[in-house]
Amino acid sequence: MDEMTAAGDVVAPAGDLRPMRTRDVAEYLGLSERQVLRMVHDGRIPATKFGHNWFFSPRRVAGLVGMDR
């Protein structure tokens, strides 16, 4: 399960290798899901699409904000 900070922000666990979904990334980065998908299509966020769903590496997402562990 995702850890929470005192402010209620979602923090991607360092040891959690499960892919993040679009809503998880949006919440983590403080963006809307639409903004995240726009960034995927622009090539700014790496993601993999399976069917209708996008999946993201937690480490790569954390690296976007300089928190890669």
mmCIF file of the N, C-alpha and C atoms, coordinates in Angstrom:
data_MODEL
# 
_entry.id   MODEL 
# 
loop_
_atom_site.group_PDB 
_atom_site.id 
_atom_site.type_symbol 
_atom_site.label_atom_id 
_atom_site.label_alt_id 
_atom_site.label_comp_id 
_atom_site.label_asym_id 
_atom_site.label_entity_id 
_atom_site.label_seq_id 
_atom_site.pdbx_PDB_ins_code 
_atom_site.Cartn_x 
_atom_site.Cartn_y 
_atom_site.Cartn_z 
_atom_site.occupancy 
_atom_site.B_iso_or_equiv 
_atom_site.pdbx_formal_charge 
_atom_site.auth_seq_id 
_atom_site.auth_comp_id 
_atom_site.auth_asym_id 
_atom_site.auth_atom_id 
_atom_site.pdbx_PDB_model_num 
ATOM 1   N N  . MET A 1 1  ? 0.840  -1.182 0.000   1.00 0.00 ? 1  MET A N  1 
ATOM 2   C CA . MET A 1 1  ? 0.000  0.000  0.000   1.00 0.00 ? 1  MET A CA 1 
ATOM 3   C C  . MET A 1 1  ? 0.884  1.245  0.000   1.00 0.00 ? 1  MET A C  1 
ATOM 4   N N  . ASP A 1 2  ? 0.454  2.315  -0.640  1.00 0.00 ? 2  ASP A N  1 
ATOM 5   C CA . ASP A 1 2  ? 1.222  3.555  -0.712  1.00 0.00 ? 2  ASP A CA 1 
ATOM 6   C C  . ASP A 1 2  ? 1.340  4.186  0.662   1.00 0.00 ? 2  ASP A C  1 
ATOM 7   N N  . GLU A 1 3  ? 2.521  4.768  0.901   1.00 0.00 ? 3  GLU A N  1 
ATOM 8   C CA . GLU A 1 3  ? 2.737  5.490  2.143   1.00 0.00 ? 3  GLU A CA 1 
ATOM 9   C C  . GLU A 1 3  ? 2.188  6.894  1.989   1.00 0.00 ? 3  GLU A C  1 
ATOM 10  N N  . MET A 1 4  ? 1.833  7.517  3.107   1.00 0.00 ? 4  MET A N  1 
ATOM 11  C CA . MET A 1 4  ? 1.307  8.874  3.075   1.00 0.00 ? 4  MET A CA 1 
ATOM 12  C C  . MET A 1 4  ? 2.213  9.771  3.921   1.00 0.00 ? 4  MET A C  1 
ATOM 13  N N  . THR A 1 5  ? 2.408  11.005 3.487   1.00 0.00 ? 5  THR A N  1 
ATOM 14  C CA . THR A 1 5  ? 3.135  11.986 4.289   1.00 0.00 ? 5  THR A CA 1 
ATOM 15  C C  . THR A 1 5  ? 2.145  12.645 5.228   1.00 0.00 ? 5  THR A C  1 
ATOM 16  N N  . ALA A 1 6  ? 2.651  13.472 6.117   1.00 0.00 ? 6  ALA A N  1 
ATOM 17  C CA . ALA A 1 6  ? 1.769  14.175 7.062   1.00 0.00 ? 6  ALA A CA 1 
ATOM 18  C C  . ALA A 1 6  ? 0.765  15.049 6.322   1.00 0.00 ? 6  ALA A C  1 
ATOM 19  N N  . ALA A 1 7  ? 1.157  15.559 5.160   1.00 0.00 ? 7  ALA A N  1 
ATOM 20  C CA . ALA A 1 7  ? 0.264  16.424 4.387   1.00 0.00 ? 7  ALA A CA 1 
ATOM 21  C C  . ALA A 1 7  ? -0.745 15.618 3.580   1.00 0.00 ? 7  ALA A C  1 
ATOM 22  N N  . GLY A 1 8  ? -0.598 14.285 3.576   1.00 0.00 ? 8  GLY A N  1 
ATOM 23  C CA . GLY A 1 8  ? -1.538 13.449 2.843   1.00 0.00 ? 8  GLY A CA 1 
ATOM 24  C C  . GLY A 1 8  ? -1.114 13.156 1.414   1.00 0.00 ? 8  GLY A C  1 
ATOM 25  N N  . ASP A 1 9  ? 0.115  13.552 1.033   1.00 0.00 ? 9  ASP A N  1 
ATOM 26  C CA . ASP A 1 9  ? 0.605  13.288 -0.316  1.00 0.00 ? 9  ASP A CA 1 
ATOM 27  C C  . ASP A 1 9  ? 1.008  11.828 -0.440  1.00 0.00 ? 9  ASP A C  1 
ATOM 28  N N  . VAL A 1 10 ? 0.758  11.233 -1.595  1.00 0.00 ? 10 VAL A N  1 
ATOM 29  C CA . VAL A 1 10 ? 1.150  9.847  -1.838  1.00 0.00 ? 10 VAL A CA 1 
ATOM 30  C C  . VAL A 1 10 ? 2.635  9.801  -2.133  1.00 0.00 ? 10 VAL A C  1 
ATOM 31  N N  . VAL A 1 11 ? 3.327  8.860  -1.512  1.00 0.00 ? 11 VAL A N  1 
ATOM 32  C CA . VAL A 1 11 ? 4.754  8.672  -1.738  1.00 0.00 ? 11 VAL A CA 1 
ATOM 33  C C  . VAL A 1 11 ? 4.950  7.272  -2.294  1.00 0.00 ? 11 VAL A C  1 
ATOM 34  N N  . ALA A 1 12 ? 5.608  7.164  -3.464  1.00 0.00 ? 12 ALA A N  1 
ATOM 35  C CA . ALA A 1 12 ? 5.879  5.856  -4.044  1.00 0.00 ? 12 ALA A CA 1 
ATOM 36  C C  . ALA A 1 12 ? 6.912  5.148  -3.174  1.00 0.00 ? 12 ALA A C  1 
ATOM 37  N N  . PRO A 1 13 ? 6.586  3.982  -2.635  1.00 0.00 ? 13 PRO A N  1 
ATOM 38  C CA . PRO A 1 13 ? 7.529  3.256  -1.796  1.00 0.00 ? 13 PRO A CA 1 
ATOM 39  C C  . PRO A 1 13 ? 8.771  2.871  -2.592  1.00 0.00 ? 13 PRO A C  1 
ATOM 40  N N  . ALA A 1 14 ? 9.934  2.998  -1.961  1.00 0.00 ? 14 ALA A N  1 
ATOM 41  C CA . ALA A 1 14 ? 11.208 2.727  -2.643  1.00 0.00 ? 14 ALA A CA 1 
ATOM 42  C C  . ALA A 1 14 ? 11.303 1.280  -3.105  1.00 0.00 ? 14 ALA A C  1 
ATOM 43  N N  . GLY A 1 15 ? 10.821 0.339  -2.291  1.00 0.00 ? 15 GLY A N  1 
ATOM 44  C CA . GLY A 1 15 ? 10.951 -1.068 -2.632  1.00 0.00 ? 15 GLY A CA 1 
ATOM 45  C C  . GLY A 1 15 ? 9.791  -1.623 -3.432  1.00 0.00 ? 15 GLY A C  1 
ATOM 46  N N  . ASP A 1 16 ? 8.798  -0.830 -3.691  1.00 0.00 ? 16 ASP A N  1 
ATOM 47  C CA . ASP A 1 16 ? 7.606  -1.297 -4.399  1.00 0.00 ? 16 ASP A CA 1 
ATOM 48  C C  . ASP A 1 16 ? 7.851  -1.251 -5.900  1.00 0.00 ? 16 ASP A C  1 
ATOM 49  N N  . LEU A 1 17 ? 7.892  -2.410 -6.537  1.00 0.00 ? 17 LEU A N  1 
ATOM 50  C CA . LEU A 1 17 ? 8.164  -2.477 -7.962  1.00 0.00 ? 17 LEU A CA 1 
ATOM 51  C C  . LEU A 1 17 ? 6.904  -2.633 -8.801  1.00 0.00 ? 17 LEU A C  1 
ATOM 52  N N  . ARG A 1 18 ? 5.740  -2.604 -8.146  1.00 0.00 ? 18 ARG A N  1 
ATOM 53  C CA . ARG A 1 18 ? 4.488  -2.714 -8.903  1.00 0.00 ? 18 ARG A CA 1 
ATOM 54  C C  . ARG A 1 18 ? 4.303  -1.481 -9.772  1.00 0.00 ? 18 ARG A C  1 
ATOM 55  N N  . PRO A 1 19 ? 3.843  -1.666 -11.008 1.00 0.00 ? 19 PRO A N  1 
ATOM 56  C CA . PRO A 1 19 ? 3.619  -0.505 -11.871 1.00 0.00 ? 19 PRO A CA 1 
ATOM 57  C C  . PRO A 1 19 ? 2.550  0.418  -11.289 1.00 0.00 ? 19 PRO A C  1 
ATOM 58  N N  . MET A 1 20 ? 2.722  1.703  -11.552 1.00 0.00 ? 20 MET A N  1 
ATOM 59  C CA . MET A 1 20 ? 1.736  2.699  -11.138 1.00 0.00 ? 20 MET A CA 1 
ATOM 60  C C  . MET A 1 20 ? 0.769  2.913  -12.290 1.00 0.00 ? 20 MET A C  1 
ATOM 61  N N  . ARG A 1 21 ? -0.468 3.225  -11.971 1.00 0.00 ? 21 ARG A N  1 
ATOM 62  C CA . ARG A 1 21 ? -1.461 3.543  -12.992 1.00 0.00 ? 21 ARG A CA 1 
ATOM 63  C C  . ARG A 1 21 ? -1.531 5.056  -13.159 1.00 0.00 ? 21 ARG A C  1 
ATOM 64  N N  . THR A 1 22 ? -2.252 5.492  -14.169 1.00 0.00 ? 22 THR A N  1 
ATOM 65  C CA . THR A 1 22 ? -2.326 6.919  -14.484 1.00 0.00 ? 22 THR A CA 1 
ATOM 66  C C  . THR A 1 22 ? -2.786 7.736  -13.282 1.00 0.00 ? 22 THR A C  1 
ATOM 67  N N  . ARG A 1 23 ? -3.803 7.288  -12.584 1.00 0.00 ? 23 ARG A N  1 
ATOM 68  C CA . ARG A 1 23 ? -4.312 8.060  -11.435 1.00 0.00 ? 23 ARG A CA 1 
ATOM 69  C C  . ARG A 1 23 ? -3.276 8.139  -10.321 1.00 0.00 ? 23 ARG A C  1 
ATOM 70  N N  . ASP A 1 24 ? -2.475 7.077  -10.140 1.00 0.00 ? 24 ASP A N  1 
ATOM 71  C CA . ASP A 1 24 ? -1.431 7.086  -9.115  1.00 0.00 ? 24 ASP A CA 1 
ATOM 72  C C  . ASP A 1 24 ? -0.357 8.125  -9.448  1.00 0.00 ? 24 ASP A C  1 
ATOM 73  N N  . VAL A 1 25 ? 0.055  8.153  -10.719 1.00 0.00 ? 25 VAL A N  1 
ATOM 74  C CA . VAL A 1 25 ? 1.077  9.105  -11.158 1.00 0.00 ? 25 VAL A CA 1 
ATOM 75  C C  . VAL A 1 25 ? 0.558  10.535 -11.035 1.00 0.00 ? 25 VAL A C  1 
ATOM 76  N N  . ALA A 1 26 ? -0.683 10.732 -11.435 1.00 0.00 ? 26 ALA A N  1 
ATOM 77  C CA . ALA A 1 26 ? -1.283 12.069 -11.346 1.00 0.00 ? 26 ALA A CA 1 
ATOM 78  C C  . ALA A 1 26 ? -1.287 12.556 -9.901  1.00 0.00 ? 26 ALA A C  1 
ATOM 79  N N  . GLU A 1 27 ? -1.695 11.701 -8.988  1.00 0.00 ? 27 GLU A N  1 
ATOM 80  C CA . GLU A 1 27 ? -1.745 12.068 -7.576  1.00 0.00 ? 27 GLU A CA 1 
ATOM 81  C C  . GLU A 1 27 ? -0.332 12.322 -7.037  1.00 0.00 ? 27 GLU A C  1 
ATOM 82  N N  . TYR A 1 28 ? 0.612  11.473 -7.412  1.00 0.00 ? 28 TYR A N  1 
ATOM 83  C CA . TYR A 1 28 ? 1.998  11.597 -6.953  1.00 0.00 ? 28 TYR A CA 1 
ATOM 84  C C  . TYR A 1 28 ? 2.630  12.900 -7.427  1.00 0.00 ? 28 TYR A C  1 
ATOM 85  N N  . LEU A 1 29 ? 2.369  13.272 -8.686  1.00 0.00 ? 29 LEU A N  1 
ATOM 86  C CA . LEU A 1 29 ? 2.965  14.473 -9.265  1.00 0.00 ? 29 LEU A CA 1 
ATOM 87  C C  . LEU A 1 29 ? 2.124  15.735 -9.050  1.00 0.00 ? 29 LEU A C  1 
ATOM 88  N N  . GLY A 1 30 ? 0.921  15.567 -8.518  1.00 0.00 ? 30 GLY A N  1 
ATOM 89  C CA . GLY A 1 30 ? 0.050  16.719 -8.293  1.00 0.00 ? 30 GLY A CA 1 
ATOM 90  C C  . GLY A 1 30 ? -0.531 17.269 -9.578  1.00 0.00 ? 30 GLY A C  1 
ATOM 91  N N  . LEU A 1 31 ? -0.802 16.371 -10.523 1.00 0.00 ? 31 LEU A N  1 
ATOM 92  C CA . LEU A 1 31 ? -1.354 16.743 -11.827 1.00 0.00 ? 31 LEU A CA 1 
ATOM 93  C C  . LEU A 1 31 ? -2.686 16.044 -12.033 1.00 0.00 ? 31 LEU A C  1 
ATOM 94  N N  . SER A 1 32 ? -3.395 16.442 -13.077 1.00 0.00 ? 32 SER A N  1 
ATOM 95  C CA . SER A 1 32 ? -4.606 15.712 -13.445 1.00 0.00 ? 32 SER A CA 1 
ATOM 96  C C  . SER A 1 32 ? -4.194 14.510 -14.299 1.00 0.00 ? 32 SER A C  1 
ATOM 97  N N  . GLU A 1 33 ? -5.086 13.535 -14.405 1.00 0.00 ? 33 GLU A N  1 
ATOM 98  C CA . GLU A 1 33 ? -4.817 12.375 -15.249 1.00 0.00 ? 33 GLU A CA 1 
ATOM 99  C C  . GLU A 1 33 ? -4.628 12.811 -16.700 1.00 0.00 ? 33 GLU A C  1 
ATOM 100 N N  . ARG A 1 34 ? -5.385 13.796 -17.108 1.00 0.00 ? 34 ARG A N  1 
ATOM 101 C CA . ARG A 1 34 ? -5.275 14.302 -18.477 1.00 0.00 ? 34 ARG A CA 1 
ATOM 102 C C  . ARG A 1 34 ? -3.886 14.898 -18.741 1.00 0.00 ? 34 ARG A C  1 
ATOM 103 N N  . GLN A 1 35 ? -3.358 15.635 -17.758 1.00 0.00 ? 35 GLN A N  1 
ATOM 104 C CA . GLN A 1 35 ? -2.019 16.202 -17.904 1.00 0.00 ? 35 GLN A CA 1 
ATOM 105 C C  . GLN A 1 35 ? -0.961 15.106 -17.998 1.00 0.00 ? 35 GLN A C  1 
ATOM 106 N N  . VAL A 1 36 ? -1.108 14.059 -17.191 1.00 0.00 ? 36 VAL A N  1 
ATOM 107 C CA . VAL A 1 36 ? -0.168 12.939 -17.231 1.00 0.00 ? 36 VAL A CA 1 
ATOM 108 C C  . VAL A 1 36 ? -0.200 12.287 -18.607 1.00 0.00 ? 36 VAL A C  1 
ATOM 109 N N  . LEU A 1 37 ? -1.387 12.028 -19.132 1.00 0.00 ? 37 LEU A N  1 
ATOM 110 C CA . LEU A 1 37 ? -1.487 11.398 -20.454 1.00 0.00 ? 37 LEU A CA 1 
ATOM 111 C C  . LEU A 1 37 ? -0.925 12.292 -21.549 1.00 0.00 ? 37 LEU A C  1 
ATOM 112 N N  . ARG A 1 38 ? -1.103 13.582 -21.418 1.00 0.00 ? 38 ARG A N  1 
ATOM 113 C CA . ARG A 1 38 ? -0.523 14.517 -22.390 1.00 0.00 ? 38 ARG A CA 1 
ATOM 114 C C  . ARG A 1 38 ? 1.005  14.420 -22.350 1.00 0.00 ? 38 ARG A C  1 
ATOM 115 N N  . MET A 1 39 ? 1.570  14.305 -21.151 1.00 0.00 ? 39 MET A N  1 
ATOM 116 C CA . MET A 1 39 ? 3.014  14.185 -21.000 1.00 0.00 ? 39 MET A CA 1 
ATOM 117 C C  . MET A 1 39 ? 3.524  12.854 -21.557 1.00 0.00 ? 39 MET A C  1 
ATOM 118 N N  . VAL A 1 40 ? 2.721  11.808 -21.440 1.00 0.00 ? 40 VAL A N  1 
ATOM 119 C CA . VAL A 1 40 ? 3.082  10.509 -22.027 1.00 0.00 ? 40 VAL A CA 1 
ATOM 120 C C  . VAL A 1 40 ? 3.145  10.651 -23.544 1.00 0.00 ? 40 VAL A C  1 
ATOM 121 N N  . HIS A 1 41 ? 2.133  11.242 -24.125 1.00 0.00 ? 41 HIS A N  1 
ATOM 122 C CA . HIS A 1 41 ? 2.077  11.397 -25.580 1.00 0.00 ? 41 HIS A CA 1 
ATOM 123 C C  . HIS A 1 41 ? 3.164  12.332 -26.106 1.00 0.00 ? 41 HIS A C  1 
ATOM 124 N N  . ASP A 1 42 ? 3.608  13.288 -25.267 1.00 0.00 ? 42 ASP A N  1 
ATOM 125 C CA . ASP A 1 42 ? 4.694  14.204 -25.644 1.00 0.00 ? 42 ASP A CA 1 
ATOM 126 C C  . ASP A 1 42 ? 6.067  13.577 -25.432 1.00 0.00 ? 42 ASP A C  1 
ATOM 127 N N  . GLY A 1 43 ? 6.101  12.393 -24.815 1.00 0.00 ? 43 GLY A N  1 
ATOM 128 C CA . GLY A 1 43 ? 7.367  11.712 -24.565 1.00 0.00 ? 43 GLY A CA 1 
ATOM 129 C C  . GLY A 1 43 ? 8.095  12.172 -23.315 1.00 0.00 ? 43 GLY A C  1 
ATOM 130 N N  . ARG A 1 44 ? 7.426  12.914 -22.455 1.00 0.00 ? 44 ARG A N  1 
ATOM 131 C CA . ARG A 1 44 ? 8.055  13.431 -21.231 1.00 0.00 ? 44 ARG A CA 1 
ATOM 132 C C  . ARG A 1 44 ? 7.978  12.461 -20.064 1.00 0.00 ? 44 ARG A C  1 
ATOM 133 N N  . ILE A 1 45 ? 7.041  11.513 -20.123 1.00 0.00 ? 45 ILE A N  1 
ATOM 134 C CA . ILE A 1 45 ? 6.923  10.488 -19.084 1.00 0.00 ? 45 ILE A CA 1 
ATOM 135 C C  . ILE A 1 45 ? 6.896  9.130  -19.793 1.00 0.00 ? 45 ILE A C  1 
ATOM 136 N N  . PRO A 1 46 ? 7.853  8.242  -19.475 1.00 0.00 ? 46 PRO A N  1 
ATOM 137 C CA . PRO A 1 46 ? 7.839  6.912  -20.084 1.00 0.00 ? 46 PRO A CA 1 
ATOM 138 C C  . PRO A 1 46 ? 6.714  6.063  -19.493 1.00 0.00 ? 46 PRO A C  1 
ATOM 139 N N  . ALA A 1 47 ? 6.006  5.355  -20.354 1.00 0.00 ? 47 ALA A N  1 
ATOM 140 C CA . ALA A 1 47 ? 4.902  4.505  -19.912 1.00 0.00 ? 47 ALA A CA 1 
ATOM 141 C C  . ALA A 1 47 ? 4.702  3.378  -20.909 1.00 0.00 ? 47 ALA A C  1 
ATOM 142 N N  . THR A 1 48 ? 4.005  2.350  -20.469 1.00 0.00 ? 48 THR A N  1 
ATOM 143 C CA . THR A 1 48 ? 3.673  1.211  -21.315 1.00 0.00 ? 48 THR A CA 1 
ATOM 144 C C  . THR A 1 48 ? 2.162  1.054  -21.320 1.00 0.00 ? 48 THR A C  1 
ATOM 145 N N  . LYS A 1 49 ? 1.609  0.828  -22.495 1.00 0.00 ? 49 LYS A N  1 
ATOM 146 C CA . LYS A 1 49 ? 0.161  0.674  -22.603 1.00 0.00 ? 49 LYS A CA 1 
ATOM 147 C C  . LYS A 1 49 ? -0.199 -0.795 -22.802 1.00 0.00 ? 49 LYS A C  1 
ATOM 148 N N  . PHE A 1 50 ? -1.124 -1.282 -21.970 1.00 0.00 ? 50 PHE A N  1 
ATOM 149 C CA . PHE A 1 50 ? -1.692 -2.619 -22.097 1.00 0.00 ? 50 PHE A CA 1 
ATOM 150 C C  . PHE A 1 50 ? -3.187 -2.446 -22.240 1.00 0.00 ? 50 PHE A C  1 
ATOM 151 N N  . GLY A 1 51 ? -3.717 -2.770 -23.402 1.00 0.00 ? 51 GLY A N  1 
ATOM 152 C CA . GLY A 1 51 ? -5.141 -2.553 -23.655 1.00 0.00 ? 51 GLY A CA 1 
ATOM 153 C C  . GLY A 1 51 ? -5.439 -1.068 -23.628 1.00 0.00 ? 51 GLY A C  1 
ATOM 154 N N  . HIS A 1 52 ? -6.338 -0.670 -22.740 1.00 0.00 ? 52 HIS A N  1 
ATOM 155 C CA . HIS A 1 52 ? -6.705 0.742  -22.614 1.00 0.00 ? 52 HIS A CA 1 
ATOM 156 C C  . HIS A 1 52 ? -6.006 1.425  -21.446 1.00 0.00 ? 52 HIS A C  1 
ATOM 157 N N  . ASN A 1 53 ? -5.133 0.697  -20.751 1.00 0.00 ? 53 ASN A N  1 
ATOM 158 C CA . ASN A 1 53 ? -4.510 1.222  -19.532 1.00 0.00 ? 53 ASN A CA 1 
ATOM 159 C C  . ASN A 1 53 ? -3.029 1.523  -19.730 1.00 0.00 ? 53 ASN A C  1 
ATOM 160 N N  . TRP A 1 54 ? -2.576 2.605  -19.120 1.00 0.00 ? 54 TRP A N  1 
ATOM 161 C CA . TRP A 1 54 ? -1.169 2.975  -19.121 1.00 0.00 ? 54 TRP A CA 1 
ATOM 162 C C  . TRP A 1 54 ? -0.560 2.578  -17.786 1.00 0.00 ? 54 TRP A C  1 
ATOM 163 N N  . PHE A 1 55 ? 0.679  2.083  -17.820 1.00 0.00 ? 55 PHE A N  1 
ATOM 164 C CA . PHE A 1 55 ? 1.401  1.687  -16.615 1.00 0.00 ? 55 PHE A CA 1 
ATOM 165 C C  . PHE A 1 55 ? 2.763  2.372  -16.600 1.00 0.00 ? 55 PHE A C  1 
ATOM 166 N N  . PHE A 1 56 ? 3.208  2.748  -15.390 1.00 0.00 ? 56 PHE A N  1 
ATOM 167 C CA . PHE A 1 56 ? 4.414  3.544  -15.203 1.00 0.00 ? 56 PHE A CA 1 
ATOM 168 C C  . PHE A 1 56 ? 5.327  2.883  -14.191 1.00 0.00 ? 56 PHE A C  1 
ATOM 169 N N  . SER A 1 57 ? 6.632  2.990  -14.396 1.00 0.00 ? 57 SER A N  1 
ATOM 170 C CA . SER A 1 57 ? 7.619  2.497  -13.440 1.00 0.00 ? 57 SER A CA 1 
ATOM 171 C C  . SER A 1 57 ? 7.702  3.480  -12.271 1.00 0.00 ? 57 SER A C  1 
ATOM 172 N N  . PRO A 1 58 ? 7.518  3.013  -11.041 1.00 0.00 ? 58 PRO A N  1 
ATOM 173 C CA . PRO A 1 58 ? 7.616  3.913  -9.888  1.00 0.00 ? 58 PRO A CA 1 
ATOM 174 C C  . PRO A 1 58 ? 8.976  4.608  -9.802  1.00 0.00 ? 58 PRO A C  1 
ATOM 175 N N  . ARG A 1 59 ? 10.027 3.907  -10.150 1.00 0.00 ? 59 ARG A N  1 
ATOM 176 C CA . ARG A 1 59 ? 11.370 4.508  -10.087 1.00 0.00 ? 59 ARG A CA 1 
ATOM 177 C C  . ARG A 1 59 ? 11.520 5.618  -11.112 1.00 0.00 ? 59 ARG A C  1 
ATOM 178 N N  . ARG A 1 60 ? 10.987 5.410  -12.305 1.00 0.00 ? 60 ARG A N  1 
ATOM 179 C CA . ARG A 1 60 ? 11.087 6.453  -13.325 1.00 0.00 ? 60 ARG A CA 1 
ATOM 180 C C  . ARG A 1 60 ? 10.228 7.658  -12.961 1.00 0.00 ? 60 ARG A C  1 
ATOM 181 N N  . VAL A 1 61 ? 9.072  7.403  -12.392 1.00 0.00 ? 61 VAL A N  1 
ATOM 182 C CA . VAL A 1 61 ? 8.205  8.512  -11.970 1.00 0.00 ? 61 VAL A CA 1 
ATOM 183 C C  . VAL A 1 61 ? 8.903  9.294  -10.850 1.00 0.00 ? 61 VAL A C  1 
ATOM 184 N N  . ALA A 1 62 ? 9.488  8.592  -9.876  1.00 0.00 ? 62 ALA A N  1 
ATOM 185 C CA . ALA A 1 62 ? 10.204 9.271  -8.797  1.00 0.00 ? 62 ALA A CA 1 
ATOM 186 C C  . ALA A 1 62 ? 11.385 10.063 -9.359  1.00 0.00 ? 62 ALA A C  1 
ATOM 187 N N  . GLY A 1 63 ? 12.016 9.548  -10.408 1.00 0.00 ? 63 GLY A N  1 
ATOM 188 C CA . GLY A 1 63 ? 13.131 10.235 -11.036 1.00 0.00 ? 63 GLY A CA 1 
ATOM 189 C C  . GLY A 1 63 ? 12.718 11.539 -11.686 1.00 0.00 ? 63 GLY A C  1 
ATOM 190 N N  . LEU A 1 64 ? 11.464 11.657 -12.051 1.00 0.00 ? 64 LEU A N  1 
ATOM 191 C CA . LEU A 1 64 ? 10.973 12.894 -12.665 1.00 0.00 ? 64 LEU A CA 1 
ATOM 192 C C  . LEU A 1 64 ? 11.031 14.068 -11.697 1.00 0.00 ? 64 LEU A C  1 
ATOM 193 N N  . VAL A 1 65 ? 10.963 13.772 -10.420 1.00 0.00 ? 65 VAL A N  1 
ATOM 194 C CA . VAL A 1 65 ? 10.996 14.829 -9.414  1.00 0.00 ? 65 VAL A CA 1 
ATOM 195 C C  . VAL A 1 65 ? 12.295 14.767 -8.604  1.00 0.00 ? 65 VAL A C  1 
ATOM 196 N N  . GLY A 1 66 ? 13.306 14.068 -9.145  1.00 0.00 ? 66 GLY A N  1 
ATOM 197 C CA . GLY A 1 66 ? 14.610 14.017 -8.497  1.00 0.00 ? 66 GLY A CA 1 
ATOM 198 C C  . GLY A 1 66 ? 14.637 13.189 -7.225  1.00 0.00 ? 66 GLY A C  1 
ATOM 199 N N  . MET A 1 67 ? 13.720 12.206 -7.121  1.00 0.00 ? 67 MET A N  1 
ATOM 200 C CA . MET A 1 67 ? 13.657 11.397 -5.903  1.00 0.00 ? 67 MET A CA 1 
ATOM 201 C C  . MET A 1 67 ? 13.980 9.946  -6.181  1.00 0.00 ? 67 MET A C  1 
ATOM 202 N N  . ASP A 1 68 ? 14.652 9.649  -7.264  1.00 0.00 ? 68 ASP A N  1 
ATOM 203 C CA . ASP A 1 68 ? 14.988 8.265  -7.595  1.00 0.00 ? 68 ASP A CA 1 
ATOM 204 C C  . ASP A 1 68 ? 15.840 7.661  -6.497  1.00 0.00 ? 68 ASP A C  1 
ATOM 205 N N  . ARG A 1 69 ? 15.412 6.491  -6.013  1.00 0.00 ? 69 ARG A N  1 
ATOM 206 C CA . ARG A 1 69 ? 16.116 5.859  -4.882  1.00 0.00 ? 69 ARG A CA 1 
ATOM 207 C C  . ARG A 1 69 ? 16.873 4.654  -5.349  1.00 0.00 ? 69 ARG A C  1 
# 
